[in-house]
Amino acid sequence: MTSASTTRFALLVQEKHWDSYEKFCIHFAKAAARAAEKEGDPRLSRVVVSRSTFDR
């Protein structure tokens, strides 16, 4: 997956070895919680990435 159309998201997933949806969700939830705290918006902690979006 090194074509010019590779997304930044795909590159980060590869770089971080978040090769499964479950592993990605753990890290995404932590990042969402940090964003919610930083921005003072608890709704951000409830943001999720669907499996179909991850797979795409």
C-alpha positions, 0 to 999 in steps of 0.5 A: 500500500505505497501508491500515491492514493494511500491516505494519511490515515492508512499510513498512520495505521500501518506505522502504529501497527494498529492492524485490527479494528479492535486495536485501533478502537482502543487507541482512538478512544484514548485520543477522543477522551484527550480531545474531549478534555482539552476542548472541554466538550464531553461529546468528543469522547463519544466519537467512534469510527465504524468498522466499515470506515476503518476497513475502507 
